[in-house]
């Protein structure tokens, strides 16, 4: 009922080693003793519940303990980060396709025979996605044989993105499995019709979720490294094969898209720090009765933070790639990527003179986050493989 009425319980977001403090604040709201957000501020829960005709829960046997126990918050935050990571990787592959056009990468590196030899399914699907989205590109056709091989970041894009996808896939398996598991202590088992047994146990432990939530920022760091290096190559006159310095249309006082790479570099630095695993750490609690503790809460929380930063880096790469591709006219990108370009260009015009870039990046960030660009691409080439 609270979900349907958009009533959000208040809970502190800091200082949890696993679950207890957060879950307890949530449960207090349900029984009318905590706080619920109203107009963005936490207010006493009882009045809010009464205002909406809701009766506070009256907890029965074991229910209070169950609502404050286990991996509830850890798993919820992990699932949110996981969902965002899955959709962001699709946008990353789209951005990689645009970057391949902008830097005139040779599509020979996407030959299926190469990727079948590696035996990693995620790499195979990344190469397949790139081949499909680049099909029919006038740019790729012209430059297919222009060089012996591209720089590492272009030549191994499918391998690098594939390795990030592998980590996310493994995290998916474990975190979704946790969602369908029981993470309680004690656990009650029926023994006949009128009796049962309570068994004390360690199913509350968050190590499975936490360790795999730790993998999500690692995946973000791998993907972020690729995109930032691609962004630098596109704006760097020493590396962009003849494109203007910083993609400046009118050089002189205009600095073009120089500062976008600064932003990407700063975000990469932050993601790398978030990629340091926390579930290997341990600070005993409860007078050493709880030793070790999983630290899984922060693992899941920082996974979400890392993915959000990754979405901004993705938006920046797409922004810069579109600017670079426009310098290659009259050659056209692939029909599929041209649809993406045309959609963005309705709101984000070519940068011919310096302007405030932040609104452009925020707009594309929104399109990355809500899946709009992937939807446009998939209407042209079919569903992207993961």
PyMOL commands that set and color helices and strands:
alter all, ss='L'
color gray80, all
select helices_A, chain A and resi 20-30+45-51+63-67+72-102+107-110+112-116+121-134+138-143+152-155+157-179+207-235+245-247+258-274+286-288+296-326+335-345+358-370+372-381
alter helices_A, ss='H'
color red, helices_A
select strands_A, chain A and resi 35-38+41-44+187-190+196-199
alter strands_A, ss='S'
color yellow, strands_A
deselect
rebuild
show_as cartoon
